[in-house]
Amino acid sequence: MSFITGKIIVAQTQLNNSQTHSASISSVEKFKEYMEKTPQEILFEEFLKRHKLTEEEFMQLSSDEKESLFKKFEDELKQKAGV
C-alpha cells in the first residue's frame, strides 16, 4: 500500500466515523424531542399523518379547516376512550 493510498483510507475512515457519530447524535436528538412531547401532541401528530398533513401544512389551513380537523381529532379521541 502506498503512502497516498493509506492517507485516502484514513480519510475515508474518519469521514465514515464522523457520519456515524452525526447520525447517532441526530437519533438521540430526535428521541429527546419525542420524549418531551405530551401524549396529546403525539396523538395529534399521528392524526395529521393519517390525514397526510404535516404540522406546517396544518398551520396554513383556514380557521374553518383547522376547526373541522380538531373536531375529527376530538371525536377520534372520544371513540378510542369509549366515551
N, C-alpha and C positions, 0 to 999 in steps of 0.2 A: 504494500500500500504506500502510495506516495504521500509526501507531506501535505500537498494540496487536497488530495482525496480525504485524508484524515481530518483536515480542518473542515471540509464540507460535511463530513459525517458528524463531527462535534456540533457544528452549527445547526444541522437538521435535528439532532437530538435535543439541543437546547430549545429550539423552536417548538418541537413536539411537547416537551415538558412544560413550556410556558403556556401552550394552548390547553393542555390538560389541566393545568393549575387554574387558568381563566375559566374553563368550563366548570371546575369544581366550585369556584367562588360564585359563579353565576347560579349554579344549582343551590348552593347554600343560601344565597340572597333570595332566590325565588321561594325557597322553603320558609325562610323567615317572614317574608311578605305574606305568604299564605297563612302562616300560624297567627299573624297579627290581625287577621280579618275576623269579623264576627260571624257567627253561623248564618245570620241573615244576609250578610254580604256574599258569602259563599253560595248560598241558595239562589240569590238573585243573579249572580254571575252564571250559574248553571242554567237558570231560566232564560237568560239572554242568549246563551249558546244554543239552547233548544230552538230559539226563535231566530237563529242565525244573525244575531246582532252583537256588535262589540259595545263596550261601555261608551266609547266615543260616538258611535252611531246612535245609540240610545239618547245621548245628551243632545244630539242635533234634531231629534224628533220634535214635532209640535207639542204643545202642552196637552192637547186632546189625545194625541197618540200615546204620550207618556202615561197619562191618566188611565187610558184603556189597558195598557200593558201592566200597570200597577194593580189594576182591578183583577186581571187574569192571574197575576202573581199571588195576590191575596187569596183568590179562590182556590188556586192550587195548594197553597199552604193549609187552608182550612180543610180541603179534601184529604190531604196527607195526614192531618191531625185528627181526622174523623169528626170534625165539628159540623 
